[in-house]
């Protein structure tokens, strides 16, 4: 289910694949310049931003697409930002509200794993 105000798009012809029973709440922005997969039962809360590309240190450079994979039953809290260096979010991960994930290390340090 996708709520009002959700924007899914990108700078290049990327791709997004969503599993069953995915919930994307209002005012979320999902970049598909690269490739994004979202697993079954995942909840993306309000005003989340997910990027699948970067420009390195030059904002005027061509975008460099990345692959970002979000596992099954992940809960991404309100106003989280997930940058393209986070390549994989494992099944059952809970990302607390307001978290900014810049790398896989941030994921390990800032997130919870449900059991």
ChimeraX attribute file (.defattr): number of C-alpha atoms within 10 A of each C-alpha:
attribute: neighborCount
match mode: 1-to-1
recipient: residues
	/A:1	9
	/A:2	14
	/A:3	13
	/A:4	10
	/A:5	13
	/A:6	17
	/A:7	15
	/A:8	13
	/A:9	15
	/A:10	18
	/A:11	14
	/A:12	15
	/A:13	11
	/A:14	18
	/A:15	16
	/A:16	19
	/A:17	11
	/A:18	15
	/A:19	14
	/A:20	12
	/A:21	14
	/A:22	19
	/A:23	18
	/A:24	22
	/A:25	20
	/A:26	17
	/A:27	18
	/A:28	24
	/A:29	20
	/A:30	21
	/A:31	24
	/A:32	26
	/A:33	24
	/A:34	23
	/A:35	20
	/A:36	24
	/A:37	17
	/A:38	22
	/A:39	21
	/A:40	18
	/A:41	19
	/A:42	24
	/A:43	21
	/A:44	25
	/A:45	20
	/A:46	21
	/A:47	21
	/A:48	25
	/A:49	20
	/A:50	22
	/A:51	24
	/A:52	28
	/A:53	25
	/A:54	19
	/A:55	12
	/A:56	11
	/A:57	7
	/A:58	9
	/A:59	9
	/A:60	8
	/A:61	10
	/A:62	13
	/A:63	18
	/A:64	15
	/A:65	21
	/A:66	21
	/A:67	21
	/A:68	25
	/A:69	19
	/A:70	23
	/A:71	20
	/A:72	21
	/A:73	20
	/A:74	24
	/A:75	23
	/A:76	25
	/A:77	19
	/A:78	19
	/A:79	19
	/A:80	22
	/A:81	21
	/A:82	24
	/A:83	21
	/A:84	25
	/A:85	18
	/A:86	22
	/A:87	18
	/A:88	17
	/A:89	22
	/A:90	16
	/A:91	19
	/A:92	18
	/A:93	22
	/A:94	20
	/A:95	24
	/A:96	16
	/A:97	16
	/A:98	14
	/A:99	19
	/A:100	18
	/A:101	22
	/A:102	15
	/A:103	15
	/A:104	15
	/A:105	11
	/A:106	13
	/A:107	21
	/A:108	13
	/A:109	9
	/A:110	13
	/A:111	16
	/A:112	14
	/A:113	12
	/A:114	11
	/A:115	6
